[in-house]
Amino acid sequence: MPPSALTSGIVVDDGPFLCKELAEGTCREEFRARPVASHGLRLLPLPLVLFCLLCTASLRAGQARAQRSDPPLLTQVEQIRNLSPEEANRGYPVRVRAVVTYYDLEKNPAETDLFIQDSTAGIWVDLGSAKPKVHPGQLVELEGFSEAPDFAPQISKPHIRVLGEAPLPEAKHVTFNRMASTKEDSQWVEVEGIVHAAHKQEDALLLDVAVDAERVRIKIPNFLGAMPTFLVDAEVRVRGVCGTIFNQKNQMTGVILYTASLSQVHIVEQALRDPFLVPLRPIASLLRFNPLGASGHLVRVQGTVTLQQPGRSLFIRDGNYGLYVHTAVATPVGAGDLVEIVGFPAVGEYSAMLQDAVFRRTGEGPVPQPNPVTATQALGGSHDGDLVSIEARLLEGALGRGRHTLNMQDGDTVFQVELEDAQPRNHLETLAPGSLFKLRGICVVGADENHTPRDFRILMRSLDDLDVLELPSWWTIGHLSTLLAILAGLVFAFMIWTRALKLQVREKTEAIRQGLERETQARERYEELFENASDMVFTCDQQGRLHALNKAGRRMIGIGPDEELQLSLPEILAPEYAPLTSQMLQVASQEGQETHEVEIVGRGKVRLRVELGTRPILRKGHPVAIEGIGRDITRRRKLEEQLRQAQKMEAVGRLAGGVAHDFNNLLTVISGCGELVLGHLDPADAKYRHICDVLKAADRAASLTRQLLAFSRKQVLQPQVLDLNITLASVASMLRRMIGEDVELKIVPGQGLGRVKADPGEIDRAILNLAVNARDAMPQGGKLTLRTENVGLDESYARAHYPIPAGQYVLLSVSDTGLGMDAETQKHIFEPFFTTKGIGKGTGLGLAAVHGIVSQSRGHISVYSELGRGTCFKIYFPRVDPVTKPGRDTQVDQPDQRGSETILLVEDEAMVREFTFEVLKESGYAVLPAQRPDEALKICKEYPGRIDLLLTDVIMPGMSGPELAKRLRPGRPEMKILYVSGYTADAVTQEGISDPNIAFLQKPYAPAALMRKVQEVLMSPARNLVDVSTAAQDR
């Protein structure tokens, strides 16, 4: 949670307060401060006290929830700066109004700087790749998020809106120590100091200003004017944003002041127009006591050049004093040249020096001569910066191109000699350690923290400053060491040679030992692989007697790991494989390999299907035993059997679907014409009974067709989200009448049952089929139980009951206490035309139809049965989320099935067309019959009157019903459409007729059903005017 310092910018809205005291947050204190009744005041009613206390607790709980749930909105820069790095990196939302104090748009987005400041503080903004059009002095509203990726909290991912112009904040005058404390980081401040240098870096102007004896760099971006050299040595007051320079460890290494333009640099004391007009001073007077104090301004000295390092430094001599000058001027001068130098005095490593200096050559004098010193004298510090000569011996070092260092020694003092570019002279190509040299160069003294001389080094100007005085004696320590090494080598050579034989013997012994270890490790790896293999691995003799059997093999056979292995291969295989076993052993004994599919009979007579392969074990090229691998393929064979069964069911389904269309057309004519004839007969007429028999036969044929389509899963379903508890309640009374009084019906609905998506009519039919089978299985009566419940199937259950996937299901179980079934019968109960009932008592399609209905609804059905104990069918429907169904149109009372509208009838089957024509005509409709779609187009084009309904078959030669409707729609937009078909679901679905917004009637249909559907379409709103092609795309 954010710190308490953020609360001033957080607003928590918990609704209106219930009383003034509560709104002001003083309710609790008011009650504590009020006097009691003994002081003459009336005591508050107890209910009011309790009410206010409850309100206070509710308010504080709401504030705690708000703080826990939503991050606070930070509206002040100070709130962001007060965040710890952990809090800032939580990304608190920020919305502040502030003035732009600095903006520098660099080519590299990572180097772009934007600083803003409000009335509380200033802060840096990480623009990323954004390039906002803002400039200093603009008031902006900035939205973003808090962040602290490196040194200090900042604002990231900003969205900036310019509100107008605004004055810059009032600058706070600070010292260098204040800036270096990081307290003023990103703040608009003012510093005062003396300009030491001015130079440009790309498009930016950089000023180096001495503030409190420390250097502060001023950066002014996009500076296109002339170099302001007039500022050098001027005392200035600068306003800008205090910036921090930090390293990769996020540690401060310096400070910088960002200012938008040169207008923020105000001159307090101007510099001299010509710096060389400064009074001349001797080198010895620099940084010495002055009762008036050091001015901090330029000083001018003159002297003779002793060494120049172009662009970096210059060493001069003034009498007996040397001086180190730091200058960027690269004008070449030589030793002995007279120069005037103007620079800023500063404390060097030991002596005084000049910084940011410029010089000019004033003449030429004699080449300066070095002062001879010893190492002790040089270390005293009085010769710092002066040209000296010294004698010393070389400890180590070499000369060559580039910068080189020689380690020298004089007495007990060791020092270094540095040379920029050592171009060797012929006699100095190799420097021998121990040689005595005379060196000439600039003495540079190094000091400790107390400015006490610690060491010194000599800067040589060239190899002309190096003279060899004495070469080292040949009998040096190095040479003696070499001789001793040679003698020692000879002594030890004999010892090594004598030990070589011993080592060879030891190596061979070790090789033999390692070979034995590798052989042992290989044997252990083989045994581990043998034991832990998932397949059965065994070895046996040529007669089949088992010598070794791994864990998987013992598990298959059913013997424990510690039991003695006294079995043979013919004993563990099924008896019918005895000849094959002998053949496998014989082939394996003759250096052959074979693989066969056999069955292993374990303990308990459990049979496992195994793929068994054998091969010989050879010793010196001859077979001495047999090894084999057996893989359990029982599950794979079961899956293959299920696949074959599914393919057989699919073939029967294709056959059923192939005849469905023609059969439905015939049944349409038979049942339809039968009802028409029946309507004109007297019930007393003998023909009336015959026609009724014809209609009953047609109904049975239609039912048979539906069952064929059901088990083949090719019927047209109209799925809905169902509650199976409601479904069971709706069919309960029908089930009781159907099963009879000698069978007890028990329905156990599940609590909190989930929903399923299925066709309610087909679910009713499946339940009735299962109930009828259960009744027939209980000829002496019994108990039929229907139960629903929610179940979750995990991955292990799904693997054991393939092909049902894991997930959430609604289970419908139908169990009875009947005769039960054996295992062989259970294998075939879902096959079409399989029945255990007598002739004429069953079609063998009931359970096949149930299986098809469940599968078409994406469900799964399983059966468990025992002879004499009963059967239980379990149906798993995928559980779906309940949906709120849209309100149905108000059902209008069914009017008299007579009409006067005009209907365009398109049917390629002549008998169906004639029957439909008669039914519609007898009901009062004007019918325009057409045999083909092109004929319907012609009739629609030539008919002058209104056509209210297009009644068309879905699949016809030349053009489909939906395509015909699409072509007729532009000319007759008011015409409604009713599709009919006797084809299976897959054929109809390909035409887009499965959409619930399209009116559809399945063949065969009776005249009454036809008239109800026609009346429903004609009286309905434009529900069935949906374009079939559009509906098909939506699906």
FIVO-740064 format. One record per residue (C-alpha): residue in three letters; x, y, z. Coordinates in pm, whole numbers, plus 50000, padded with zeros to 5 digits. Each point is the difference from the previous one (the first is absolute). Layout:
% FIVO-740064
alaXYZ...
This chain:
% FIVO-740064
met500005000050000pro501195035749941pro501475019450292ser497965023250213ala501565029349819leu497764992449702thr496735004650180ser499835036749915gly499554991049634ile497624970650041val496245003849976val497864970650110asp496305001749907asp497904979050236gly496705017749938pro498255027550197phe500605002150375leu497084993650229cys500665027850244lys502025031950018glu502334987050270leu500684968449803ala500655019649681glu502555021350180gly501644969650156thr499395013750353cys497064978750106arg502044977250226glu501835028950171glu496775019750049phe498454971650195arg503114996750215ala500095037250079arg496365005750086pro499215003350370val497804975150177ala496475007050129ser501315009250344his501345032649851gly496495010749910leu499944988949633arg497664974549851leu501614965949929leu499834989549634pro497604971649924leu501764966449996pro498654989949653leu501465031749846val503394993250161leu500084964349866phe498905011949654cys502825025349971leu502584975050124leu498864975049735cys500205027249733thr503585008350106ala501054963449983ser498364996149658leu501775031249867arg503444988250116ala499404965249858gly499065015549666gln503155021350003ala502104968950075arg498334981349712ala500635029049764gln503665001550102arg500364962649953ser498224998449666asp500895031149792pro503425016949989pro499905036750107leu500055028249745leu503045022250059thr499275036649924gln503135016850140val503634995349897glu501104998850363gln497854969150051ile501874982149719arg503445010650130asn499144987650349leu499384964749870ser502544973250073pro501364981649692glu497814969950079glu496895021750024ala500815020249689asn500464968549794arg496424989650079gly498935024449732tyr497695023350190pro497885021549768val501125036349980arg498135031449895val501835032850069arg499945035749876ala503465015049976val502245024049810val502554986949750thr503375011250136tyr502294982749748tyr499534980649674asp502814987149781leu498914978549703glu503014978849906lys500394977449696asn500374970650233pro496704996950197ala501924985750296glu501895033150036thr496925022649981asp499335019550320leu496695014950116phe499665016050344ile496805014150148gln499285016550335asp496825008150190ser499575019050324thr501444971150203ala503054986949810gly501564992249662ile500464966349827trp501434983849687val497614984849741asp500894969149798leu498635007549652gly501034967049845ser499685004749624ala497465028550031lys500855034849870pro497505024450150lys499855035449867val500695019150321his502525026050113pro501125014450334gly497505023950153gln496894980749893leu497384988050248val499154963749924glu497774973150140leu501874967150006glu498564965350057gly502184969350040phe501324975250252ser502615000050273glu503274981749943ala503504997450150pro502164980649755asp503325015250107phe500925030150214ala496795016950117pro496214997649955gln498765012949667ile496905000949778ser499734975349712lys497614994649707pro498855036350010his497055015349822ile500535037849982arg497415026949938val501135036149967leu497835024250200gly501785032849916glu502985021250097ala501125004250361pro502925016650183leu502924978350102pro500184991050371glu501875022450239ala503594987750005lys501434988450331his503605011350066val502084969450091thr503584991150076phe502044972749836asn499664978150309arg496235004049984met500014989149637ala502294970650075ser497694988250279thr497374990049731lys497345019550191glu499745024749713asp499954973749723ser497655011349716gln499215032850182trp500175035149851val502945015850184glu502505028649976val503774997850047glu502745026449995gly503594995549894ile502825008349757val500014986149646his503164980549936ala499394987149649ala497515000749716his499874974949715lys497484983049772gln499044963449987glu498034993449681asp497135025350019ala500275006550375leu501985027250178leu501854988050311leu501235024050268asp502284989150284val499285021850304ala501914999750329val497424999350281asp501284998550357ala503424988349871glu498334971649811arg499184997249628val496425000049876arg499264994049632ile497275021349838lys498274985349692ile498105022449755pro498434979749714asn499625010349634phe502505028650028leu500565014049650gly501705033150086ala503655009650019met502154986050281pro499485022750306thr503675003150091phe499165032350183leu498564978750280val503334984050090asp501205014550336ala496665018050045glu498104995850325val496504988149903arg496714990150155val498334971149815arg496474986650031gly499154964949885val498984964750091cys502354981650233gly500944967149844thr501924970450135ile502714980149826phe500054964050122asn501734967549911gln498754964949923lys499664993750374asn497605029850024gln502585018650207met500415037649954thr503285010049833gly499315036749925val497465027349947ile498895019149690leu497755030149952tyr497584999049705thr498855034049878ala497895007449694ser501935029449858leu502815024550060ser497405024650133gln500064981050332val503715008950044his500285034250171ile503395016950028val500735012850351glu503555011549926gln501315002449646ala503334985549892leu502795019949843arg499685003549626asp503584987149958pro500984973450259phe503705007249942leu499435034350161val499874982450338pro502985010850217leu503054977549974arg500844978450302pro502954977450082ile499394962650017ala501164999150361ser497115022850106leu497244977249886leu497674988150279arg502095016750268phe498565019850290asn498125031249903pro498325021250275leu497335009949745gly499304963549908ala500174983149664ser497845016349735gly499364968349801his500655019549675leu502624995549731val503685005050073arg502835006349751val503454984550023gln502914996549761gly502884975749970thr502044976749787val498444968549851thr501524967750131leu497424974849861gln496845001449793gln497374973149970pro497915015749720gly496325005150080arg500524988250359ser502725017250201leu502995022950004phe502945001950244ile501915032450045arg502825013050222asp500195033950163gly503385003250161asn500294970650239tyr496304991350000gly498154976849762leu496295001249924tyr497524975349857val497425016549772his496814982349885thr499045013749659ala498064988549696val502005022749770ala501984978949752thr502215027249852pro503464983849978val502845014350205gly503414985950075ala502324997650294gly501555034250060asp497105019949851leu498795029450210val496265000550062glu497365020150186ile497254979850161val496625010850134gly498104974650212phe498164992950318pro502154989850300ala499084967150161val501434974450238gly501784973049807glu500974965950126tyr502735016650214ser500825034949875ala497995028149850met498944997249637leu498015019849742gln496724987149858asp498155008949679ala503005020049890val500905016649670phe503485010949894arg501895018849737arg503594997949888thr501955031750070gly503464990449888glu502824974850004gly502554995050272pro502774975750088val499144963550046pro499384995150374gln502474978250184pro498824973950251asn500695002850368pro501984969650122val498254982650286thr499964967450183ala496924978850050thr499815011750359gln500075036249894ala497374994249730leu497784983250257gly500295030950220gly497595018649769ser501965032049938his500684990249638asp496374991849912gly499315010949639asp503635009149934leu502554985949754val502454977550187ser502694974149933ile500494968750209glu502154968749993ala498344966350062arg500164963349907leu497424982449784leu497914973750172glu497784990649707gly498465014549685ala500495002249626leu499825026749731gly497925000749686arg497175018449829gly497225013550219arg500005009550366his502474980950216thr500984998550363leu503414991750150asn500404990250363met503155015650142gln501814999350336asp502305024650173gly501154987850335asp496934987550183thr497595021049794val498144984749707phe498325022949749gln498584998949649val501075016249678glu497355006849733leu500645006449633glu497275008249747asp501634985549687ala503244981150039gln501534997949652pro503064978650087arg503505010949916asn502294972849865his501864995050326leu496805001450210glu497904973749821thr500404977250300leu500235013050355ala501744976250236pro498684999950359gly502675011750241ser501365026149759leu500805034250145phe498385029149814lys500015037650023leu496465012849949arg498735034749916gly496335009650024ile497205017050186cys499624989850364val496354994150093val499404994350372gly497084979850128ala498475007150342asp497784982650250glu496745012950149asn501985024050225his501905013749694thr503204984350131pro502334987549719arg499434963149948asp501884992049679phe501215016249680arg500404992049633ile502135014049720leu498435010749668met502714996449736arg499705021149688ser501854976149766leu502704973549997asp502555027949984asp499235004350371leu501364965150072asp503754992850025val501554966250083leu502685003750266glu500744963850085leu498934965849870pro499284972250252ser502574972650082trp499484966349827trp499904982950338thr496635012050077ile497444983050213gly498154990249683his502964982949846leu500824981550320ser496424989050023thr500204986549645leu503094979450076leu498464985850314ala496904991349805ile502034981049738leu501834980050266ala496794992450180gly498524988749667leu502774975549939val499684985950350phe496284995749975ala500154986349641phe501554967750126met497494997950280ile497125004949755trp501394973949765thr500284974850282arg496415007150107ala498704997349643leu500064962250010lys498125000050329leu497405023849852gln499524978049693val499354969950221arg497615020550213glu498185013449690lys499464965449859thr498764987950336glu497615029950018ala498794993249644ile499164964250093arg498175012150311gln498045026049805gly499064973849741leu498594978250273glu498105029750143arg498535008549658glu498944964249953thr498345000650344gln498285033049925ala498814987049664arg498594969250171glu498255021850258arg498545022649729tyr498794969549810glu498404985950313glu498355033750077leu498725002649643phe498854963750013glu498095004450327asn498475034149934ala498874994449641ser496255006249950asp499774969049777met500474964250111val503654989649950phe501154964350061thr502724974749926cys499514962449972asp501834969249883gln499344983949664gln497224978850156gly498165030950123arg500834997850375leu500205035450136his503315011050148ala499185036950064leu496835020849990asn499755037350072lys497445018250216ala497615007349714gly499974963249902arg499364988450356arg497165025250024met498424986849680ile500244963850111gly498985007850357ile503004987750201gly501745020250269pro503545013949969asp501364976350266glu498334968249874glu502224973749846leu499814999249623gln498984964449910leu498035005949681ser500544993949633leu498825019549697pro497414973749895glu498495001350352ile499295037550002leu498525001249648ala496414989649926pro499664962949912glu498845007349645tyr503415015749929ala502024968650088pro500964991949635leu500965036449938thr502115000050319ser501974969549883gln500545016549662met501295032250160leu502444980950224gln501274979849707val500565030349778ala501715019350282ser502314970250064gln501095001649636glu501135036350002gly496665013449876gln497635027150125glu496204999250007thr497205021650134his496494986750061glu496845011650171val499094976250282glu498054999550326ile501564996250344val497914983050267gly500905013350344arg498804990450343gly496265003050032lys499664988849635val500395036349888arg500955001549633leu502205027249855arg500615005849631val503775002149948glu502245007149702leu502864975450065gly503385000849823thr502924975950053arg503624998349884pro503004978350087ile502805008750246leu503324991749832arg503254989150160lys502964997249764gly497585000449710his497754972150127pro496545003650163val500074990350366ala496735015350127ile497005020749892glu498925035150098gly496665015649927ile497865031250046gly496244999750047arg497905031749965asp496515001550147ile497685010049712thr496724991450173arg498845036350013arg501095006249641arg498004970649874lys496965011850194leu500315034349840glu500344984249657glu496874979750068gln498165031550100leu501175016449678arg498784970949791gln496665001150181ala499745037349938gln500804995349633lys497334972749974met497465022750167glu500985028049762ala499494977049699val496544989950122gly499265036550068arg500945009949646leu497724972649873ala497145012450219gly500525035749892gly500094990149634val496494986050003ala498555026050241his499075025449732asp498124976649766phe498424981450290asn498825032550160asn498515011849669leu498044967049967leu498835002150359thr498905035849947val497734989249713ile498744968550178ser499175016650331gly498785032149841cys497714983849747gly498794975750265glu498935028650226leu498325017549707val498004968449918leu499254994150367gly498525034550025his497354990749737leu498974966150151asp497374991650255pro501524983250305ala497414972649956asp501304992549655ala502154968449977lys502535019449794tyr500525024050291arg501664972350201his502214990049707ile501205035749951cys500725002550374asp502184968849971val501825015949708leu500625031550208lys501244979450296ala502414981649772ala501205033249859asp500545013450354arg502014968950088ala502035004249683ala500625036750082ser501044990150353leu502324973849855thr501535026849773arg500535023150297gln501714972050191leu502234992449703leu500965036849978ala500435001850377phe502554971950034ser501795012349683arg500055035150154lys498605016049683gln496715013450127val499345037450014leu500255010850364gln498765031950160pro502205002050311gln499075021350299val501495006150343leu498154975550225asp499634991750367leu499844961850014asn498125001850330ile497165018249819thr500204975249712leu499614970150237ala497125016850179ser498195005949669val500244963549886ala499414984350342ser496244994749955met500514985149652leu502674976650136arg497694987650278arg497284991549749met502504983149769ile501874977650247gly496884987650183glu499074996850362asp502314970850078val503105021549943glu500875026550258leu501225032849850lys502425021250204ile501345033549879val502935015150196pro500705035649876gly503455014650067gln500455031550210gly501335030849819leu499954980849674gly501845015649707arg498485005449658val500484980049681lys499435008749634ala497904974549809asp496804995249801pro497244996350265gly497914976949782glu502914976749930ile500974999350369asp496404989950084arg500174972749734ala503334986950140ile498594998850356leu496864981849879asn502084974449805leu502164992650304ala496904997350220val498324975949757asn503114978049990ala500175000650381arg496284990150023asp500544970849759ala503004988750210met497764997650312pro497144976449899gln499264992850368gly500155036550098gly502785018850170lys501385034850053leu500955026249737thr502175029050127leu500795031949809arg502665021950163thr501715032849906glu503125015650148asn503005022049918val503274981549947gly503555010249914leu502164975649806asp503775003850037glu502734989549758ser500564965950161tyr496304991149970ala499965012349641arg502994978349907ala498344969550156his496655006649823tyr501105011249655pro498655018449797ile498265021650261pro502145031350066ala500635015150340gly497755028550113gln496775009550178tyr496914979249918val496384994750098leu499354962950059leu496664983449923ser499934963950124val497204975149926ser500254968050207asp497724970450047thr499884968150207gly499294977449702leu501634969849844gly503295016849908met502334991849709asp503164980149953ala503225015249865glu499474987749644thr496545015649980gln501325033050134lys502465001649708his497175001249744ile497105018050169phe500595032649815glu500234983349658pro497005005849769phe497544971149968phe501594981250292thr497384988150246thr499614973550268lys496185001349979gly497904974749821ile498915002749639gly497575028549949lys500735015150342gly502715024349900thr501705016549703gly503475001250150leu500155037549943gly499025013050346leu503425000850169ala501715007849669ala497755030649971val500815009850361his503724997249923gly499555021749691ile497995026750187val502585002150278ser502955001149759gln498345026649782ser499565020950319arg503804996650069gly499294976850290his501254965250093ile498124969050114ser501324969650186val498374968750142tyr500724978150300ser498044968050052glu500144967250192leu497864969549933gly497194997150251arg500775033750163gly498965026149746thr501375026249762cys501085036050030phe500365024149707lys502035031650065ile499685029349761tyr502535028750033phe498915033249846pro502535028749986arg499055026250252val499275034849859asp499495033450168pro496325009450043val498815027149766thr497025023150021lys497864991749700pro498345029249825gly496335003850060arg497964980749746asp497445016449781thr496554999150147gln498264969449859val496835008949815asp497144975750034gln500024976249708pro497485013249749asp497874979649773gln502344982249758arg498605017449699gly501485028949816ser499835021249692glu503685007949942thr501944991049687ile502694973350033leu502724991749748leu500624962150035val503354986749861glu500484961950027asp501824977549756glu498254968050123ala496714998349810met498054979850260val501115022550287arg499225030949794glu496504987449910phe499254990050361thr501195033650137phe498055018249731glu496774982050099val500485007150372leu500665037149943lys497235003649749glu497404983350228ser501035024750273gly499075029449781tyr503445010949878ala500805010449646val502834976749897leu502495005649717pro501724966049948ala503464997349837gln501974968549931arg503415016749957pro501655031650135asp500235015949653glu496274994949958ala499465017050338leu502055029749885lys497895003349690ile496724997750196cys501165025850254lys501015023649719glu496724996849807tyr497544997850289pro498525034750048gly498644995650351arg501564997550345ile501744967650099asp499904996250380leu502014968150049leu502684980249820leu499694963050097thr503044982849850asp502034968350030val503605005850114ile501894977549758met498834998849640pro501664994449661gly501585030849847met499495023850291ser499554996650376gly497075014350191pro502115026550181glu501525011349671leu496525002749847ala498825021050297lys503045022649967arg499195006749633leu496335006750070arg500615022650299pro500835032849816gly496774999349800arg497744989050286pro501445011850330glu496724994350185met499874962749911lys500644976250289ile501804966849961leu499404964750129tyr502524972749920val499194962650000ser502384970749950gly500304963050052tyr503805000349988thr502234992750298ala501445026350233asp503405002449834ala498525006249656val497545025950134thr502635017150217gln502225005449696glu497245022049860gly499845021350318ile496524987950111ser501094990950352asp499735036350113pro497145003850253asn498835032349829ile499044981249681ala496604982449972phe500484963149921leu497744969349985gln501444964849999lys498494973349774pro497894979750037tyr497285023350118ala496274996250045pro497465024949858ala499295013750348ala503735005350067leu500425016849664met497075023450063arg501235009050350lys503445008549865val498575020549709gln497725019050238glu502925005550240val502245014549726leu497275021949849met499015014250339ser503515003950133pro502125032149973ala502955001849761arg501834973350199asn500284976549701leu501145026749759val503644994050097asp502234995049700val501194964050008ser503435008549862thr500455026050273ala498824975750265ala502414973849877gln502865024750020asp499025010150353arg500254964450109
